[in-house]
Amino acid sequence: MARISGVNLPNKPSGIALTYIHGIGRTTAVKICESLGVDVTVRMNELSDDEVGRIREMIDRDCRVEGELRREIAMNIKRLMDLGCYRGLRHRRGLPVRGQRTHTNARTRKGRARPITGRN
């Protein structure tokens, strides 16, 4: 099992397995494989140690992934909250940030519906 950026990659085609790393999607994974000359359909356990090493080096050099990316996103959200801008207030209250309706829906952000007591 290959380990890149602190993530154990599953035995799937390399183009798919790289997406298990936070910050790498399908497009980036395919670009990484193509630039290194690695076939995207070859499974991770079939890659040589040299190929895995080259993939690891390229990700470390060119991509912001895992802890560093999570930290940057958290800092951006914290900055918005400290500024007190509209988006920051929405983050602080746990409501949708990008203009979605909240009269109905938005249960993912608002949490489970609580009944109002004394209502007929």
C-alpha positions as CSV (number, residue, x, y, z in Angstrom):
1,M,0.0,0.0,0.0
2,A,1.5,3.3,-1.1
3,R,1.6,6.2,1.4
4,I,1.7,9.7,0.1
5,S,1.3,12.9,2.2
6,G,0.3,10.8,5.2
7,V,-2.5,9.0,3.4
8,N,-2.6,5.3,2.7
9,L,-3.7,5.0,-0.9
10,P,-6.1,2.1,-1.8
11,N,-5.4,-0.5,-4.4
12,K,-7.3,1.3,-7.2
13,P,-6.2,2.8,-10.5
14,S,-3.7,5.5,-9.8
15,G,-5.9,8.3,-11.3
16,I,-8.6,7.4,-8.7
17,A,-6.4,6.5,-5.8
18,L,-4.6,9.9,-5.7
19,T,-8.0,11.6,-5.1
20,Y,-8.0,10.1,-1.6
21,I,-5.5,12.8,-0.8
22,H,-7.3,16.0,0.5
23,G,-6.8,18.7,-2.1
24,I,-6.3,16.4,-5.2
25,G,-9.3,15.8,-7.4
26,R,-9.7,13.8,-10.6
27,T,-8.3,16.5,-12.9
28,T,-5.2,17.1,-10.8
29,A,-4.6,13.4,-10.3
30,V,-4.7,12.7,-14.1
31,K,-2.4,15.7,-14.8
32,I,0.1,14.4,-12.2
33,C,0.1,10.9,-13.7
34,E,0.4,12.2,-17.3
35,S,3.2,14.6,-16.5
36,L,5.2,11.8,-14.9
37,G,4.4,9.3,-17.7
38,V,2.4,7.0,-15.3
39,D,-0.6,5.2,-16.8
40,V,-3.8,6.3,-15.0
41,T,-5.3,2.8,-15.3
42,V,-2.4,1.0,-13.6
43,R,-3.3,0.1,-10.0
44,M,-1.3,1.6,-7.1
45,N,0.2,-1.7,-6.0
46,E,1.5,-2.4,-9.5
47,L,3.5,0.9,-9.6
48,S,7.2,0.6,-8.9
49,D,8.8,2.3,-5.9
50,D,10.5,4.7,-8.3
51,E,7.1,5.8,-9.8
52,V,5.5,6.2,-6.4
53,G,8.5,8.2,-5.2
54,R,8.2,10.5,-8.3
55,I,4.5,11.0,-7.6
56,R,5.3,11.8,-3.9
57,E,8.0,14.3,-4.9
58,M,5.7,16.1,-7.4
59,I,2.8,16.4,-4.9
60,D,5.1,17.7,-2.2
61,R,6.6,20.2,-4.6
62,D,3.6,21.5,-6.6
63,C,0.4,20.8,-4.6
64,R,-0.9,22.2,-1.3
65,V,-2.5,19.1,0.3
66,E,-3.8,17.6,3.6
67,G,-2.8,19.5,6.7
68,E,-1.4,22.6,5.1
69,L,-4.6,23.0,2.9
70,R,-6.9,22.4,5.8
71,R,-5.0,24.9,7.9
72,E,-5.2,27.5,5.2
73,I,-9.0,27.0,4.7
74,A,-9.6,27.3,8.5
75,M,-7.5,30.5,8.6
76,N,-9.5,32.0,5.7
77,I,-12.8,31.2,7.5
78,K,-11.4,32.6,10.8
79,R,-10.3,35.8,9.0
80,L,-13.9,36.3,7.6
81,M,-15.3,35.7,11.1
82,D,-12.9,38.2,12.7
83,L,-13.7,40.8,10.1
84,G,-17.4,40.6,10.9
85,C,-18.4,40.5,7.2
86,Y,-21.6,38.9,6.1
87,R,-19.9,35.6,5.1
88,G,-18.1,35.6,8.5
89,L,-21.4,36.1,10.4
90,R,-23.0,33.2,8.5
91,H,-20.1,30.9,9.4
92,R,-20.3,32.0,13.0
93,R,-24.0,31.2,13.2
94,G,-23.7,27.9,11.3
95,L,-26.0,29.0,8.5
96,P,-25.5,28.6,4.7
97,V,-22.8,31.0,3.4
98,R,-23.5,31.2,-0.3
99,G,-27.0,32.6,-0.5
100,Q,-29.1,29.4,-0.2
101,R,-32.6,29.6,1.2
102,T,-33.1,28.8,4.9
103,H,-36.9,28.9,5.4
104,T,-37.0,25.3,4.3
105,N,-34.0,23.1,3.6
106,A,-30.5,24.0,4.9
107,R,-30.7,21.1,7.4
108,T,-27.1,20.1,6.9
109,R,-25.9,23.4,8.2
110,K,-28.7,24.2,10.7
111,G,-28.8,20.7,12.3
112,R,-31.9,18.6,13.2
113,A,-35.2,20.4,13.3
114,R,-36.4,21.2,16.8
115,P,-40.1,21.5,17.4
116,I,-41.4,24.8,18.9
117,T,-43.2,24.1,22.2
118,G,-46.7,25.4,22.7
119,R,-47.4,25.6,19.0
120,N,-50.9,24.5,17.7
